[in-house]
Amino acid sequence: MERFRILIIDDDEDQHEILGEYLALAGYEVDHAYDGAAGLQSLDRQPADLVLLDVRMPGMDGFDTLAVLQERPELRDLPVLMLTSLNMPHLKVKGLELGAEDYLTKPCNKPELLARVRVALRRAPRYKRDLAAMEGNLTDLSLAELVQTLDLAGRRARVELHELRGELVVGPKSGLRVSYGDFTGRPALERLLLLDRGLFSVTFIGDDASPLSAEAHQPLTVQGALMGALTCLDEVTATLAPVGALREVVELVDLDEPDARTLDLGSLQSLGPMGLGELIVRMSGELQKNAAILVELHRKNKLRGLR
């Protein structure tokens, strides 16, 4: 998942540790630089979606750094939140006049920090680009990125996954609701993130819209659900390593009766060869347990890769 990336530019190591932890737990990628010049070099190496910029630093301070950002066309639209431990209104005015998005006073309160970050990211070029594509293909924008982008939008939206026949509803008040076949909630999200393919369309809806299948069960918190599901998929991928990559085509062969009864493998065998990811998603159990069963079948030569 290509998460939104935030660069912290501050000469205080404690601030890097505190802010970095807050942001990482909220699902953001975090880069670190300890002065203005190093921050500009970091942006040359790895573009960011938002900068947290300290005002007072040795050498190139925050205002000098912000001025350089505004001079460079490729960085001019990059949202910047200024960090200061000084309660001096004239400094805040100066930063805003130079193009800063907003100010945060240190020490930062976690809820306020995350709220300001979410609002500032709505100005990020990638956010605007992603949100503008109301229809697209998951090969160009992953499902995890799409959900995170819609969450940042602060509006209620329905995502239809046409090829996968799945549906998600994302909203600031309604959280995240997911359906995929007979699965809802976290199991449905894990399966859709694993498959992650095909066309999608997004429709913005009102809070009073009629409930659909994806809205008829307990909602999930967006960032927590994404992080948990992606962690699950990492574990599944690691477990399946002896069998092969998720897109490798495999087939079930020579299943005896106990094997065939396990998670309806008999009916899946009749479908013929399919991708390893497709097979594990079609099984009815938890993905981690499904992965362990397939590894065991592979060991018994009852799950074979087709090359």
PyMOL commands that set and color helices and strands:
alter all, ss='L'
color gray80, all
select helices_A, chain A and resi 13-25+36-45+62-71+89-98+110-121+125-132+143-153+185-195+213-215+222-239+257-269+276-282+287-299
alter helices_A, ss='H'
color red, helices_A
select strands_A, chain A and resi 5-9+29-33+50-54+80-84+102-105+135-137+157-161+166-171+175-180+183-184+199-204+249-252+274-275+303-305
alter strands_A, ss='S'
color yellow, strands_A
deselect
rebuild
show_as cartoon
